[in-house]
Amino acid sequence: MTSPRFYFLHSYYFAPAREEDTLAVTDYYGPFTSAVRVGNLFGTQFHPEKSHHWGIQLLRNFAELA
């Protein structure tokens, strides 16, 4: 089984004020924060494509957090 893959369409990224809020890091021409969590709020630097099973699974995972 291959690892899930997601893509980024631009070179912008956010840098969280607190390193402990980083949930995931992506290495693409250098590491950057690609997902954050602050309390019960989650954010990603990418959007999952619901047309692909990895995107559907990621959305299910978020839905199950509630």
N, CA, C and O atoms as a GROMACS GRO file, in nm:
protein
  264
    1MET      N    1   0.084  -0.119   0.000
    1MET     CA    2   0.000   0.000   0.000
    1MET      C    3   0.088   0.124   0.000
    1MET      O    4   0.183   0.133   0.078
    2THR      N    5   0.059   0.219  -0.086
    2THR     CA    6   0.137   0.342  -0.092
    2THR      C    7   0.088   0.441   0.012
    2THR      O    8  -0.028   0.436   0.055
    3SER      N    9   0.175   0.530   0.051
    3SER     CA   10   0.138   0.634   0.147
    3SER      C   11   0.049   0.738   0.080
    3SER      O   12   0.066   0.766  -0.039
    4PRO      N   13  -0.046   0.795   0.155
    4PRO     CA   14  -0.130   0.901   0.097
    4PRO      C   15  -0.045   1.017   0.049
    4PRO      O   16   0.059   1.050   0.107
    5ARG      N   17  -0.090   1.079  -0.058
    5ARG     CA   18  -0.021   1.195  -0.114
    5ARG      C   19  -0.121   1.306  -0.138
    5ARG      O   20  -0.234   1.283  -0.181
    6PHE      N   21  -0.078   1.426  -0.109
    6PHE     CA   22  -0.158   1.545  -0.134
    6PHE      C   23  -0.066   1.646  -0.203
    6PHE      O   24   0.056   1.636  -0.191
    7TYR      N   25  -0.122   1.740  -0.272
    7TYR     CA   26  -0.037   1.832  -0.346
    7TYR      C   27  -0.070   1.977  -0.310
    7TYR      O   28  -0.177   2.009  -0.258
    8PHE      N   29   0.026   2.061  -0.338
    8PHE     CA   30   0.017   2.204  -0.310
    8PHE      C   31   0.028   2.278  -0.442
    8PHE      O   32   0.109   2.243  -0.527
    9LEU      N   33  -0.054   2.380  -0.459
    9LEU     CA   34  -0.058   2.450  -0.587
    9LEU      C   35   0.015   2.584  -0.586
    9LEU      O   36   0.018   2.654  -0.687
   10HIS      N   37   0.072   2.618  -0.475
   10HIS     CA   38   0.140   2.748  -0.467
   10HIS      C   39   0.256   2.738  -0.370
   10HIS      O   40   0.273   2.635  -0.304
   11SER      N   41   0.334   2.841  -0.360
   11SER     CA   42   0.452   2.838  -0.275
   11SER      C   43   0.429   2.902  -0.139
   11SER      O   44   0.524   2.915  -0.061
   12TYR      N   45   0.307   2.943  -0.109
   12TYR     CA   46   0.279   3.005   0.021
   12TYR      C   47   0.262   2.899   0.128
   12TYR      O   48   0.216   2.788   0.102
   13TYR      N   49   0.301   2.934   0.248
   13TYR     CA   50   0.277   2.847   0.364
   13TYR      C   51   0.272   2.934   0.488
   13TYR      O   52   0.321   3.047   0.489
   14PHE      N   53   0.212   2.880   0.593
   14PHE     CA   54   0.204   2.955   0.717
   14PHE      C   55   0.308   2.902   0.815
   14PHE      O   56   0.347   2.785   0.809
   15ALA      N   57   0.351   2.987   0.903
   15ALA     CA   58   0.445   2.949   1.008
   15ALA      C   59   0.375   2.978   1.141
   15ALA      O   60   0.358   3.094   1.178
   16PRO      N   61   0.335   2.874   1.213
   16PRO     CA   62   0.263   2.896   1.339
   16PRO      C   63   0.348   2.971   1.440
   16PRO      O   64   0.470   2.955   1.445
   17ALA      N   65   0.282   3.052   1.520
   17ALA     CA   66   0.354   3.128   1.624
   17ALA      C   67   0.413   3.034   1.729
   17ALA      O   68   0.518   3.063   1.786
   18ARG      N   69   0.344   2.923   1.754
   18ARG     CA   70   0.392   2.826   1.853
   18ARG      C   71   0.421   2.694   1.782
   18ARG      O   72   0.333   2.636   1.718
   19GLU      N   73   0.543   2.648   1.795
   19GLU     CA   74   0.584   2.525   1.727
   19GLU      C   75   0.501   2.405   1.768
   19GLU      O   76   0.480   2.313   1.688
   20GLU      N   77   0.452   2.404   1.892
   20GLU     CA   78   0.373   2.290   1.940
   20GLU      C   79   0.236   2.279   1.872
   20GLU      O   80   0.168   2.178   1.887
   21ASP      N   81   0.195   2.382   1.797
   21ASP     CA   82   0.069   2.377   1.721
   21ASP      C   83   0.085   2.302   1.589
   21ASP      O   84  -0.014   2.272   1.523
   22THR      N   85   0.208   2.272   1.549
   22THR     CA   86   0.233   2.200   1.425
   22THR      C   87   0.187   2.055   1.440
   22THR      O   88   0.230   1.985   1.532
   23LEU      N   89   0.101   2.013   1.350
   23LEU     CA   90   0.050   1.876   1.350
   23LEU      C   91   0.119   1.791   1.244
   23LEU      O   92   0.138   1.671   1.263
   24ALA      N   93   0.157   1.853   1.131
   24ALA     CA   94   0.224   1.780   1.024
   24ALA      C   95   0.321   1.873   0.953
   24ALA      O   96   0.298   1.994   0.943
   25VAL      N   97   0.428   1.815   0.904
   25VAL     CA   98   0.531   1.889   0.830
   25VAL      C   99   0.549   1.821   0.695
   25VAL      O  100   0.548   1.698   0.686
   26THR      N  101   0.564   1.901   0.591
   26THR     CA  102   0.590   1.851   0.456
   26THR      C  103   0.728   1.898   0.413
   26THR      O  104   0.766   2.013   0.438
   27ASP      N  105   0.801   1.812   0.349
   27ASP     CA  106   0.931   1.850   0.296
   27ASP      C  107   0.920   1.866   0.146
   27ASP      O  108   0.913   1.768   0.072
   28TYR      N  109   0.918   1.989   0.102
   28TYR     CA  110   0.908   2.021  -0.040
   28TYR      C  111   0.998   2.140  -0.064
   28TYR      O  112   0.958   2.254  -0.041
   29TYR      N  113   1.118   2.115  -0.110
   29TYR     CA  114   1.222   2.218  -0.119
   29TYR      C  115   1.250   2.277   0.019
   29TYR      O  116   1.279   2.396   0.031
   30GLY      N  117   1.242   2.195   0.121
   30GLY     CA  118   1.262   2.235   0.259
   30GLY      C  119   1.136   2.210   0.339
   30GLY      O  120   1.026   2.212   0.283
   31PRO      N  121   1.150   2.185   0.469
   31PRO     CA  122   1.034   2.154   0.552
   31PRO      C  123   0.947   2.277   0.581
   31PRO      O  124   0.998   2.388   0.597
   32PHE      N  125   0.817   2.255   0.588
   32PHE     CA  126   0.724   2.360   0.629
   32PHE      C  127   0.602   2.297   0.695
   32PHE      O  128   0.570   2.181   0.668
   33THR      N  129   0.536   2.372   0.781
   33THR     CA  130   0.416   2.324   0.848
   33THR      C  131   0.304   2.312   0.747
   33THR      O  132   0.272   2.408   0.676
   34SER      N  133   0.242   2.193   0.740
   34SER     CA  134   0.133   2.174   0.646
   34SER      C  135   0.000   2.144   0.715
   34SER      O  136  -0.104   2.139   0.649
   35ALA      N  137   0.002   2.124   0.846
   35ALA     CA  138  -0.122   2.108   0.923
   35ALA      C  139  -0.098   2.156   1.065
   35ALA      O  140   0.010   2.135   1.122
   36VAL      N  141  -0.198   2.218   1.122
   36VAL     CA  142  -0.188   2.270   1.259
   36VAL      C  143  -0.310   2.227   1.340
   36VAL      O  144  -0.416   2.193   1.286
   37ARG      N  145  -0.291   2.230   1.470
   37ARG     CA  146  -0.401   2.206   1.564
   37ARG      C  147  -0.382   2.300   1.681
   37ARG      O  148  -0.274   2.306   1.741
   38VAL      N  149  -0.488   2.372   1.713
   38VAL     CA  150  -0.491   2.458   1.831
   38VAL      C  151  -0.622   2.425   1.902
   38VAL      O  152  -0.730   2.462   1.856
   39GLY      N  153  -0.611   2.354   2.013
   39GLY     CA  154  -0.732   2.309   2.081
   39GLY      C  155  -0.810   2.214   1.993
   39GLY      O  156  -0.757   2.113   1.946
   40ASN      N  157  -0.936   2.248   1.969
   40ASN     CA  158  -1.019   2.162   1.883
   40ASN      C  159  -1.031   2.217   1.741
   40ASN      O  160  -1.120   2.175   1.666
   41LEU      N  161  -0.943   2.309   1.703
   41LEU     CA  162  -0.941   2.364   1.568
   41LEU      C  163  -0.824   2.304   1.490
   41LEU      O  164  -0.711   2.299   1.539
   42PHE      N  165  -0.852   2.260   1.369
   42PHE     CA  166  -0.751   2.201   1.282
   42PHE      C  167  -0.746   2.281   1.153
   42PHE      O  168  -0.848   2.331   1.106
   43GLY      N  169  -0.629   2.292   1.096
   43GLY     CA  170  -0.615   2.358   0.966
   43GLY      C  171  -0.509   2.289   0.884
   43GLY      O  172  -0.412   2.236   0.937
   44THR      N  173  -0.528   2.290   0.752
   44THR     CA  174  -0.430   2.230   0.662
   44THR      C  175  -0.390   2.331   0.557
   44THR      O  176  -0.467   2.421   0.523
   45GLN      N  177  -0.272   2.316   0.506
   45GLN     CA  178  -0.220   2.403   0.401
   45GLN      C  179  -0.268   2.357   0.264
   45GLN      O  180  -0.250   2.427   0.165
   46PHE      N  181  -0.330   2.242   0.259
   46PHE     CA  182  -0.377   2.183   0.134
   46PHE      C  183  -0.525   2.153   0.149
   46PHE      O  184  -0.578   2.154   0.260
   47HIS      N  185  -0.590   2.127   0.039
   47HIS     CA  186  -0.729   2.082   0.048
   47HIS      C  187  -0.737   1.942  -0.009
   47HIS      O  188  -0.682   1.914  -0.115
   48PRO      N  189  -0.804   1.853   0.063
   48PRO     CA  190  -0.814   1.715   0.014
   48PRO      C  191  -0.908   1.706  -0.105
   48PRO      O  192  -1.017   1.764  -0.104
   49GLU      N  193  -0.867   1.634  -0.204
   49GLU     CA  194  -0.952   1.614  -0.321
   49GLU      C  195  -1.049   1.501  -0.291
   49GLU      O  196  -1.008   1.386  -0.274
   50LYS      N  197  -1.177   1.532  -0.283
   50LYS     CA  198  -1.274   1.428  -0.253
   50LYS      C  199  -1.294   1.333  -0.370
   50LYS      O  200  -1.364   1.232  -0.358
   51SER      N  201  -1.233   1.363  -0.483
   51SER     CA  202  -1.240   1.273  -0.598
   51SER      C  203  -1.141   1.158  -0.585
   51SER      O  204  -1.141   1.066  -0.668
   52HIS      N  205  -1.057   1.160  -0.483
   52HIS     CA  206  -0.959   1.053  -0.464
   52HIS      C  207  -0.982   0.990  -0.326
   52HIS      O  208  -1.023   1.058  -0.232
   53HIS      N  209  -0.957   0.862  -0.313
   53HIS     CA  210  -0.986   0.793  -0.187
   53HIS      C  211  -0.904   0.847  -0.070
   53HIS      O  212  -0.950   0.841   0.044
   54TRP      N  213  -0.783   0.900  -0.094
   54TRP     CA  214  -0.707   0.957   0.016
   54TRP      C  215  -0.775   1.082   0.070
   54TRP      O  216  -0.779   1.104   0.191
   55GLY      N  217  -0.829   1.163  -0.020
   55GLY     CA  218  -0.900   1.283   0.024
   55GLY      C  219  -1.026   1.249   0.099
   55GLY      O  220  -1.055   1.311   0.202
   56ILE      N  221  -1.101   1.151   0.051
   56ILE     CA  222  -1.223   1.107   0.120
   56ILE      C  223  -1.188   1.056   0.259
   56ILE      O  224  -1.256   1.090   0.356
   57GLN      N  225  -1.083   0.977   0.270
   57GLN     CA  226  -1.044   0.924   0.401
   57GLN      C  227  -1.002   1.035   0.496
   57GLN      O  228  -1.036   1.032   0.614
   58LEU      N  229  -0.928   1.133   0.446
   58LEU     CA  230  -0.888   1.245   0.531
   58LEU      C  231  -1.011   1.320   0.582
   58LEU      O  232  -1.016   1.357   0.700
   59LEU      N  233  -1.108   1.344   0.496
   59LEU     CA  234  -1.231   1.411   0.539
   59LEU      C  235  -1.307   1.326   0.641
   59LEU      O  236  -1.362   1.381   0.737
   60ARG      N  237  -1.311   1.196   0.622
   60ARG     CA  238  -1.374   1.108   0.722
   60ARG      C  239  -1.302   1.118   0.857
   60ARG      O  240  -1.365   1.125   0.962
   61ASN      N  241  -1.170   1.119   0.852
   61ASN     CA  242  -1.093   1.129   0.976
   61ASN      C  243  -1.127   1.258   1.050
   61ASN      O  244  -1.143   1.255   1.172
   62PHE      N  245  -1.138   1.370   0.980
   62PHE     CA  246  -1.177   1.496   1.042
   62PHE      C  247  -1.317   1.486   1.100
   62PHE      O  248  -1.341   1.533   1.212
   63ALA      N  249  -1.410   1.426   1.027
   63ALA     CA  250  -1.549   1.414   1.072
   63ALA      C  251  -1.560   1.330   1.198
   63ALA      O  252  -1.644   1.357   1.283
   64GLU      N  253  -1.476   1.231   1.211
   64GLU     CA  254  -1.480   1.143   1.328
   64GLU      C  255  -1.421   1.207   1.453
   64GLU      O  256  -1.436   1.152   1.562
   65LEU      N  257  -1.355   1.320   1.439
   65LEU     CA  258  -1.299   1.390   1.555
   65LEU      C  259  -1.408   1.455   1.640
   65LEU      O  260  -1.389   1.477   1.760
   66ALA      N  261  -1.521   1.486   1.578
   66ALA     CA  262  -1.630   1.557   1.648
   66ALA      C  263  -1.699   1.470   1.749
   66ALA      O  264  -1.792   1.514   1.816
   0.00000   0.00000   0.00000
